[in-house]
Amino acid sequence: MPDGEAVHDLDLPWYLLCVADDDLVIDTEMKFYEGMKKDGKKIELFVSNGVGHALYLNKIAIDVDPNTCNQTRKLIQKIASFVWSPDGMPHCRWDYPCSGNQVSLVPRMKSSRKASDQ
């Protein structure tokens, strides 16, 4: 998806991209981020420092390395704060339907077509 071309016509919800600065694919992840931004999509970037890809899956590193533990904690806190508002309710993004504990984050086309027509 160079420069966000494949998502141009999609009305996407807010996107959180989490990367690690020692990740072997960070260049590709940053191209994705820049492409989404260039295409006007609402995307937020969160960078974990001094760790590699999928840092949160390495239980041994979390247990023995203070930085991996700290970065994992920050990542989980960021994801939680991105998904949930301070009052414990899901974030409602733009006109996406939201009621009670449910929020719809299904991408919709910018055209007038309804999901049932697709």
Backbone as a chain_set.jsonl record, in Angstrom:
{"seq": "MPDGEAVHDLDLPWYLLCVADDDLVIDTEMKFYEGMKKDGKKIELFVSNGVGHALYLNKIAIDVDPNTCNQTRKLIQKIASFVWSPDGMPHCRWDYPCSGNQVSLVPRMKSSRKASDQ", "coords": {"N": [[0.836, -1.165, 0.0], [1.608, 1.495, -1.068], [2.095, 4.837, -0.176], [-0.518, 5.052, 0.811], [-2.43, 4.507, -1.128], [-4.251, 2.347, -1.467], [-6.187, 2.718, 0.464], [-7.491, 5.028, 0.006], [-10.23, 5.615, -0.654], [-11.582, 4.735, 1.564], [-13.387, 5.308, 4.552], [-11.896, 5.403, 7.25], [-11.665, 4.451, 10.736], [-10.067, 6.101, 13.544], [-6.623, 5.32, 13.852], [-4.217, 3.45, 15.563], [-0.853, 3.086, 15.453], [1.581, 1.008, 16.537], [4.96, 0.794, 17.079], [8.311, -0.541, 17.341], [11.473, 0.779, 18.069], [13.746, -0.739, 17.532], [12.867, -2.611, 15.792], [13.017, -4.852, 13.068], [11.498, -4.346, 10.824], [10.86, -1.66, 10.831], [11.209, 0.382, 8.946], [9.36, -0.23, 6.91], [7.015, -0.093, 8.417], [7.018, 2.636, 9.054], [6.771, 3.745, 6.513], [4.173, 2.944, 5.945], [2.831, 4.43, 7.943], [3.469, 7.103, 7.156], [2.297, 7.085, 4.604], [-0.432, 6.75, 5.253], [-0.875, 9.134, 6.684], [-0.297, 11.01, 4.659], [-2.414, 10.508, 2.995], [-4.414, 11.615, 4.41], [-5.577, 10.228, 6.508], [-6.608, 9.536, 9.864], [-4.235, 8.885, 12.053], [-2.31, 7.648, 14.691], [0.9, 7.559, 16.116], [2.854, 5.376, 18.059], [5.821, 4.816, 19.698], [7.923, 2.317, 20.896], [10.803, 2.301, 22.804], [14.165, 1.116, 22.436], [13.67, -1.591, 22.135], [12.626, -4.614, 20.397], [10.619, -6.07, 17.727], [7.345, -7.185, 18.597], [7.707, -7.08, 21.384], [6.203, -7.463, 23.725], [5.573, -10.125, 23.779], [7.68, -11.58, 24.7], [8.186, -13.132, 27.383], [10.309, -13.845, 29.087], [12.195, -11.794, 28.647], [10.656, -9.644, 29.559], [10.501, -10.281, 32.253], [13.215, -10.18, 33.088], [14.529, -7.956, 31.988], [14.559, -4.628, 32.69], [13.953, -2.456, 30.931], [12.515, -3.638, 28.778], [10.327, -4.581, 30.219], [9.282, -2.122, 31.186], [8.739, -0.779, 28.746], [6.836, -2.511, 27.656], [4.777, -2.244, 29.532], [4.164, 0.498, 29.126], [3.28, 0.36, 26.468], [0.957, -1.262, 26.672], [-0.569, 0.38, 28.352], [-0.867, 2.582, 26.635], [-2.37, 1.486, 24.523], [-4.687, 0.798, 25.952], [-5.535, 3.362, 26.806], [-6.024, 4.486, 24.354], [-8.173, 3.014, 23.403], [-10.116, 3.16, 25.463], [-11.944, 5.675, 27.172], [-11.357, 8.085, 29.867], [-13.576, 7.777, 31.569], [-14.218, 5.154, 31.42], [-15.71, 4.328, 29.285], [-16.075, 3.272, 25.852], [-14.202, 4.941, 23.309], [-15.822, 7.1, 21.076], [-15.564, 7.553, 17.72], [-15.743, 10.083, 15.405], [-18.543, 9.735, 13.404], [-19.176, 7.153, 14.057], [-21.314, 4.596, 15.182], [-22.187, 4.402, 18.591], [-22.99, 2.928, 21.582], [-23.678, 2.397, 24.931], [-21.626, -0.201, 25.94], [-20.627, -0.742, 23.434], [-18.958, -0.246, 20.37], [-18.745, 0.582, 17.006], [-16.3, -0.115, 14.73], [-16.037, -0.485, 12.043], [-14.708, -0.068, 8.855], [-15.976, 2.238, 6.455], [-17.126, 2.951, 3.15], [-16.548, 6.046, 1.431], [-18.49, 6.73, -0.318], [-22.063, 6.792, -0.999], [-22.972, 4.262, -0.648], [-24.369, 1.621, 1.267], [-23.381, -0.652, 3.896], [-24.808, -3.019, 3.584], [-25.214, -3.073, 0.88], [-22.866, -3.834, -0.249]], "CA": [[0.0, 0.0, 0.0], [2.474, 2.675, -1.109], [1.492, 6.161, -0.017], [-1.917, 4.995, 1.215], [-3.308, 4.452, -2.293], [-5.294, 1.328, -1.338], [-7.198, 3.107, 1.449], [-7.933, 6.384, -0.313], [-11.685, 5.76, -0.639], [-12.17, 4.206, 2.795], [-13.574, 6.19, 5.702], [-11.36, 4.569, 8.324], [-11.637, 5.02, 12.088], [-8.758, 6.471, 14.071], [-5.721, 4.167, 13.809], [-3.037, 3.522, 16.427], [0.239, 2.254, 14.961], [2.596, 0.808, 17.574], [6.203, 0.269, 16.515], [9.471, -0.59, 18.233], [12.559, 1.403, 17.311], [14.719, -1.754, 17.125], [12.161, -3.572, 14.95], [13.654, -5.026, 11.765], [10.618, -3.85, 9.759], [10.409, -0.308, 11.162], [11.149, 1.198, 7.731], [8.075, -0.521, 6.282], [5.973, 0.447, 9.295], [7.017, 4.096, 8.931], [6.204, 4.054, 5.196], [2.728, 2.808, 6.131], [2.407, 5.59, 8.729], [3.559, 8.302, 6.316], [1.286, 6.951, 3.56], [-1.746, 7.024, 5.845], [-0.93, 10.574, 6.966], [-0.343, 11.714, 3.378], [-3.756, 10.317, 2.452], [-5.376, 12.309, 5.268], [-6.189, 9.342, 7.502], [-6.29, 9.858, 11.255], [-3.365, 7.823, 12.546], [-1.45, 8.047, 15.806], [2.093, 6.722, 16.189], [3.432, 5.138, 19.377], [7.109, 4.149, 19.524], [8.57, 1.703, 22.057], [12.233, 2.567, 22.649], [15.164, 0.155, 22.895], [13.14, -2.956, 22.084], [12.34, -5.095, 19.057], [9.276, -6.454, 17.313], [6.546, -8.04, 19.482], [8.369, -7.081, 22.693], [5.262, -7.894, 24.756], [5.444, -11.583, 23.743], [8.88, -12.2, 25.252], [7.986, -13.167, 28.839], [11.608, -13.876, 29.772], [12.743, -10.435, 28.598], [9.84, -8.802, 30.444], [10.858, -10.618, 33.633], [14.61, -9.905, 33.469], [15.037, -6.69, 31.453], [13.704, -3.528, 33.142], [13.46, -1.636, 29.822], [11.458, -4.378, 28.089], [9.173, -4.551, 31.121], [8.749, -0.764, 31.188], [8.175, -0.478, 27.427], [5.617, -3.314, 27.532], [3.772, -1.58, 30.36], [3.766, 1.729, 28.426], [2.519, -0.036, 25.286], [-0.375, -1.704, 27.104], [-1.27, 1.576, 28.828], [-1.224, 3.387, 25.467], [-3.48, 0.824, 23.841], [-5.872, 0.949, 26.803], [-6.013, 4.748, 26.776], [-6.521, 4.737, 23.002], [-9.464, 2.34, 23.253], [-11.074, 3.542, 26.492], [-11.877, 7.031, 27.702], [-11.152, 8.076, 31.321], [-14.764, 7.355, 32.315], [-14.422, 3.722, 31.239], [-16.546, 4.054, 28.121], [-15.296, 3.255, 24.614], [-14.144, 6.178, 22.535], [-16.615, 7.178, 19.856], [-14.785, 8.283, 16.728], [-16.55, 10.732, 14.384], [-19.951, 9.358, 13.394], [-19.348, 5.719, 14.25], [-22.325, 4.379, 16.213], [-21.653, 4.04, 19.894], [-24.019, 2.913, 22.615], [-23.284, 1.54, 26.039], [-20.272, -0.738, 25.854], [-20.344, -1.195, 22.085], [-18.548, 0.768, 19.396], [-18.506, -0.002, 15.7], [-15.109, 0.427, 14.088], [-15.986, -1.069, 10.712], [-14.48, 0.966, 7.846], [-17.052, 2.419, 5.493], [-16.742, 3.676, 1.948], [-16.97, 7.44, 1.438], [-19.659, 6.866, -1.178], [-23.34, 6.66, -0.298], [-23.342, 2.851, -0.521], [-24.487, 1.084, 2.619], [-22.671, -1.921, 4.09], [-25.644, -4.106, 3.08], [-25.151, -3.052, -0.577], [-21.534, -4.236, -0.714]], "C": [[0.894, 1.246, 0.0], [1.671, 3.96, -1.031], [-0.003, 6.124, 0.274], [-2.895, 4.855, 0.068], [-4.473, 3.483, -2.108], [-6.397, 1.722, -0.37], [-7.808, 4.469, 1.152], [-9.445, 6.564, -0.171], [-12.354, 5.224, 0.618], [-12.264, 5.28, 3.867], [-13.177, 5.381, 6.932], [-11.483, 5.244, 9.678], [-10.206, 5.391, 12.459], [-7.897, 5.218, 14.191], [-4.548, 4.418, 14.742], [-2.003, 2.551, 15.877], [1.311, 2.2, 16.029], [3.811, 0.151, 16.934], [7.27, 0.238, 17.595], [10.67, -0.079, 17.447], [13.677, 0.436, 16.922], [14.081, -2.85, 16.265], [12.836, -3.65, 13.58], [12.804, -4.488, 10.617], [10.141, -2.424, 10.018], [10.335, 0.589, 9.927], [9.817, 1.009, 7.011], [6.931, 0.052, 7.108], [5.881, 1.964, 9.157], [6.514, 4.539, 7.557], [4.678, 3.966, 5.254], [2.175, 4.031, 6.854], [2.386, 6.854, 7.868], [2.526, 8.267, 5.191], [-0.111, 7.253, 4.071], [-1.907, 8.517, 6.126], [-1.077, 11.374, 5.675], [-1.736, 11.636, 2.773], [-4.833, 10.938, 3.341], [-6.072, 11.432, 6.288], [-5.741, 9.741, 8.901], [-5.526, 8.679, 11.845], [-2.466, 8.391, 13.628], [-0.299, 7.049, 15.89], [2.562, 6.612, 17.634], [4.696, 4.313, 19.182], [7.606, 3.611, 20.863], [10.072, 1.783, 21.823], [13.118, 1.456, 23.206], [14.714, -1.285, 22.899], [12.833, -3.324, 20.632], [10.878, -5.453, 18.859], [8.62, -7.392, 18.332], [7.169, -8.177, 20.869], [7.5, -7.671, 23.796], [5.079, -9.403, 24.79], [6.617, -12.306, 24.383], [8.829, -12.144, 26.778], [9.313, -13.154, 29.593], [12.217, -12.48, 29.795], [11.964, -9.49, 29.508], [10.24, -9.03, 31.896], [12.264, -10.172, 34.027], [15.154, -8.563, 32.99], [14.102, -5.547, 31.842], [13.161, -2.673, 31.992], [12.343, -2.337, 29.061], [10.187, -4.381, 28.925], [8.495, -3.18, 31.081], [8.09, -0.416, 29.849], [6.896, -1.275, 27.177], [4.482, -2.678, 28.323], [3.257, -0.311, 29.665], [2.908, 1.418, 27.196], [1.094, -0.433, 25.661], [-1.193, -0.522, 27.606], [-1.713, 2.448, 27.657], [-2.404, 2.785, 24.735], [-4.766, 0.995, 24.643], [-6.414, 2.37, 26.746], [-6.536, 5.123, 25.393], [-7.934, 4.178, 22.84], [-10.513, 2.869, 24.222], [-10.86, 4.971, 26.955], [-11.705, 6.966, 29.216], [-12.367, 7.616, 32.126], [-15.098, 5.876, 32.107], [-15.3, 3.349, 30.064], [-15.675, 4.043, 26.867], [-15.292, 4.626, 23.96], [-15.09, 6.055, 21.352], [-15.833, 8.043, 18.884], [-15.735, 8.799, 15.64], [-17.992, 10.28, 14.481], [-20.161, 7.857, 13.565], [-20.321, 5.48, 15.4], [-21.715, 3.862, 17.509], [-22.802, 4.04, 20.892], [-23.591, 1.948, 23.703], [-21.845, 1.099, 25.915], [-19.918, -1.216, 24.453], [-19.915, -0.017, 21.224], [-18.246, 0.048, 18.09], [-17.3, 0.667, 15.07], [-14.933, -0.166, 12.695], [-15.757, 0.039, 9.691], [-15.634, 1.033, 6.867], [-16.531, 3.196, 4.297], [-17.251, 5.108, 2.057], [-18.212, 7.646, 0.583], [-20.923, 6.656, -0.359], [-23.779, 5.209, -0.161], [-23.391, 2.437, 0.937], [-23.753, -0.246, 2.684], [-23.467, -3.085, 3.509], [-25.62, -4.182, 1.556], [-23.848, -3.615, -1.112], [-21.412, -5.721, -0.861]], "O": [[0.923, 1.976, 0.991], [0.683, 4.134, -1.745], [-0.693, 7.105, -0.002], [-4.092, 5.066, 0.265], [-5.583, 3.774, -2.553], [-7.462, 1.105, -0.387], [-8.564, 5.002, 1.964], [-9.893, 7.57, 0.38], [-13.58, 5.257, 0.722], [-11.334, 6.063, 4.062], [-14.019, 4.753, 7.574], [-11.417, 6.47, 9.769], [-9.257, 5.03, 11.762], [-8.392, 4.165, 14.591], [-3.949, 5.494, 14.71], [-2.236, 1.343, 15.835], [1.888, 3.226, 16.389], [3.707, -0.913, 16.324], [7.152, 0.9, 18.626], [10.865, -0.457, 16.292], [14.486, 0.765, 16.056], [14.69, -3.896, 16.038], [13.186, -2.622, 13.001], [13.334, -4.201, 9.544], [9.114, -2.016, 9.476], [9.48, 1.472, 9.865], [9.214, 1.979, 6.554], [5.986, 0.617, 6.558], [4.782, 2.517, 9.145], [5.894, 5.596, 7.443], [3.978, 4.804, 4.686], [1.171, 4.605, 6.432], [1.396, 7.586, 7.857], [1.942, 9.297, 4.855], [-0.888, 7.933, 3.401], [-2.955, 9.096, 5.84], [-1.883, 12.303, 5.601], [-2.191, 12.575, 2.118], [-6.024, 10.805, 3.061], [-7.066, 11.851, 6.88], [-4.626, 10.226, 9.091], [-6.093, 7.617, 12.102], [-1.927, 9.488, 13.488], [-0.501, 5.843, 15.752], [2.658, 7.611, 18.346], [4.658, 3.242, 18.578], [7.701, 4.351, 21.842], [10.562, 1.381, 20.767], [12.868, 0.924, 24.288], [15.303, -2.119, 23.586], [12.786, -2.46, 19.756], [10.026, -5.179, 19.704], [9.274, -8.288, 18.864], [7.159, -9.258, 21.458], [8.016, -8.314, 24.71], [4.487, -9.923, 25.736], [6.558, -13.518, 24.59], [9.364, -11.22, 27.39], [9.421, -12.511, 30.637], [12.701, -12.027, 30.833], [12.556, -8.628, 30.156], [10.31, -8.084, 32.681], [12.49, -9.819, 35.185], [16.145, -8.077, 33.534], [12.966, -5.5, 31.372], [12.023, -2.209, 32.064], [11.334, -1.714, 28.73], [9.091, -4.203, 28.393], [7.273, -3.093, 30.958], [7.009, 0.173, 29.822], [5.967, -0.766, 26.55], [3.356, -2.586, 27.836], [2.05, -0.074, 29.624], [1.936, 2.118, 26.915], [0.136, 0.014, 25.032], [-2.386, -0.43, 27.317], [-2.815, 2.997, 27.68], [-3.338, 3.497, 24.367], [-5.815, 1.303, 24.078], [-7.626, 2.565, 26.649], [-7.403, 5.989, 25.276], [-8.786, 4.804, 22.21], [-11.678, 3.015, 23.85], [-9.725, 5.42, 27.111], [-11.889, 5.9, 29.804], [-12.215, 7.119, 33.242], [-16.138, 5.402, 32.564], [-15.604, 2.173, 29.867], [-14.651, 4.725, 26.818], [-16.266, 5.374, 24.051], [-15.144, 5.011, 20.702], [-15.478, 9.173, 19.218], [-16.453, 8.01, 15.026], [-18.61, 10.424, 15.536], [-21.234, 7.349, 13.242], [-20.184, 6.08, 16.466], [-20.841, 2.995, 17.505], [-23.507, 5.039, 21.032], [-23.191, 0.817, 23.425], [-20.943, 1.928, 25.798], [-18.998, -2.018, 24.295], [-20.457, 1.082, 21.347], [-17.568, -0.98, 18.081], [-17.283, 1.886, 14.896], [-13.807, -0.329, 12.223], [-16.527, 0.998, 9.652], [-16.204, 0.008, 6.493], [-15.607, 4.0, 4.419], [-18.269, 5.358, 2.701], [-18.914, 8.643, 0.748], [-20.855, 6.376, 0.837], [-24.85, 4.942, 0.385], [-22.556, 2.852, 1.742], [-23.527, -0.891, 1.661], [-22.88, -4.038, 2.997], [-25.959, -5.217, 0.984], [-23.73, -3.852, -2.314], [-20.353, -6.219, -1.243]]}, "num_chains": 1, "name": "protein.A"}
